[in-house]
Amino acid sequence: MRTRIQFTLVSAATLTLTLLFSPTSRTTFSSSVRAPQSNAYNVKTFGATGDGKMLDTAAINKTVDAAAAAGGGTVYFPAGNYLSVSIHLKSNIALYLDQGATIIAATTSNSAKYDPPEPNEWDKYQDFGHSHWHNSLIWGENLTNVSILGPGTIWGKGLVRGGNQSRTQQQNDALNAARATEPKQPFGYPNPRDAVEPGWANKSIALKLCRNVIIRDISILHGGHFAILATGVDNLTIDNVKIDTNRDGIDIDACKNVRVSNCTVNSPFDDGICPKSSFALGYARATENVTITNCQVSGYDEGTFTDGTFKRDYNRYSANSGPTGRIKFGTESNGGFKNITIDNCVFDYCRGLALESVDGALLEDVTISNITMRDIANCPIFLRLGSRMRGPAGAPVGALRRITLSNIIVYNAEPRYAAIISGIPGHDIEDVTLNNIRIYYKGGGTKQQAALEPPEKENDYPEPSMFGEIPAYGFFIRHVRGIEMNGVNVSYLKDDARAPFVIFGAKSVEFRNLKAQRSSDVPAFILKDVDDFSIRDSYPIGDVRLSKVKQQTVN
């Protein structure tokens, strides 16, 4: 007897596919719109139980092997709970998780062990999670034409977010006690506390050196260190994916030709959508030609995005913290970032935008537009060029240039940190344009904060809190050459004694149509070592043109 099920896959052209089950191991897909004939392989036919109790790994991998041996096909998961350890992707394979189908990451035990992490001689330049792919729930390497499709779910129930969770407390205590006698690593990696023990897994989906990959319409809950880690993957599409996780959401590392669209990522403990360019492949490779559009990032309590309660009980505001969940470039930045657009995105109860180049990379030709943010845990806009230089010796300090931000609205931003645009001495951020930016800060800054001069911290890990409290409430700009602001409006919800704008060590600074709330005894600008400064069409501030400023305020 045949059972007919209809489902829809949404892509650039919407294809309506009809799935016809046969009692044999193959299931034929027929398409009413341009889709070629293809074969589907039902994991239950190959022995999967889908009962959430028996380990289905062998049956799933057997199904993948059968599809690959036939030249490719779809590995079909009907409704059910599929308990598994490492699933091995192959070329020309699609995993299709039907409505009600969930792949559940098993908890490591004597009878359930994940693939061990593969060796990587370059693991001293980034942490353990970025350096290994095989210790994952689903992984693939050197593959072409791979898809992971929903509407089903991946639940990383048995995944760990860090090495300590793969060990007992006694083992962790012993490692911590031995820290003082360990050989010192230049960048702190590798180290035994960071490593995940063999047999455990810390990623839901990990892909290395693949091409033509689609991840669409799935949900990922509790994804481990990475819900999706793609390293050296070209022609990558991630669309309509919902992630509610305990660490990073989507990490795009050293990838080319990437489209991320219509995704929602809730990640209170780490970054939401994160382009990177690490040295994990053993060479510097740029992340380039990327679009991120129509996405939402947030930092609600883990699991409460999925259940619809959107709780905000997790709140660790301190000098360094707050819910994360943002879109960030970096920190791993050996290969660079080029030709990237981000548009039509929403940030809620998380950190703001961060563009960071600190390991010698070029970060250039980026446009970001049509962004709304609410309840931002630290600075809403963070551009940082630094010299951490976590990579092979000899690389020059990188560059951050040709950046355009436009049509951004921020409400209720954390008061300790202004928007920060900061290079380092001798290495300016270049050619930055901000158009139509509206930021409401919480306010409450003091005169003591207004007198601060943040340290440079050229070699430190990049994070807005690295500078401590900021002397401006609106924008702190330092070591920048060529910055233009048009239609920028900053204000506060509670009186603030700090100037809206503090600018140190900058050249070619131009403001037009500026609005900045302040009390009568607070200047609009504090300038120090600034060349070629101008402001116009910004009543009640008069038009000003200054060719060279040692130290001056502008009212």
Helices and strands as residue ranges (DSSP letters): E 4-9, E 15-20, E 26-31, E 38-42, E 51-55, H 57-69, E 73-77, E 80-84, E 87-88, E 93-97, E 101-105, G 123-125, H 128-131, E 138-141, E 144-149, E 153-155, G 163-166, H 169-177, G 179-181, E 203-208, E 211-216, E 219-221, E 226-231, E 234-239, E 242-244, E 248-253, E 256-261, E 264-266, E 273-276, E 287-293, E 296-298, E 328-329, E 337-350, E 353-357, E 362-376, E 381-385, E 399-413, E 419-422, E 429-441, H 447-450, G 464-467, E 472-492, E 499-512, E 515-516, E 525-536, E 544-554
